[in-house]
Amino acid sequence: MSIKIACSEYSSKLTDILSGRNWIDVEDATNTIFKAWQHDQRVYLCGNGGSAGNAIHLANDFLYGVAGQNGKGIDVEALSANTSVLTCLANDVAYEEIYSKQLEVKGKPGDVLIVLSGSGNSPNIIRALEMANNLSMNTI
């Protein structure tokens, strides 16, 4: 089997998966983010490992990339970006609270929390979602 055949099979499978997907949840997430942008609310992102890096990258795109040349970006913060805050909270409070404690101080009703997680069961991600819900934030 050549690489060309493997790529062709991959692209065919990917096309089948994407064309058969129900995109309503993605549209809902997009609308939630757009509404936050329109109402000057903040969007927070968090994750662990590679997802923490992806959260930072996505925050950069939201801040600048959506603005275009003359537009306004989204008020956004990746909670995983400040290593001093992360290590302080992990050391002084608990690793499970590294995101929830930040939200406790910064989060407001109507703000948005986007969590990126491969497993969906990391304690710090779950605690962040719980805090966001307690603060009447929108979660994705």
Sequence and secondary structure as in RCSB ss.txt:
>XXXX:A:sequence
MSIKIACSEYSSKLTDILSGRNWIDVEDATNTIFKAWQHDQRVYLCGNGGSAGNAIHLANDFLYGVAGQNGKGID
VEALSANTSVLTCLANDVAYEEIYSKQLEVKGKPGDVLIVLSGSGNSPNIIRALEMANNLSMNTI
>XXXX:A:secstr
  HHHHHHHHHHHHHHHHHT   HHHHHHHHHHHHHHHTT  EEEEESTHHHHHHHHHHHIIIIITTTTTS    
EEETTS HHHHHHHHHHT GGGTTHHHHHHH  TT EEEEE SSS  HHHHHHHHHHHHTT EE 
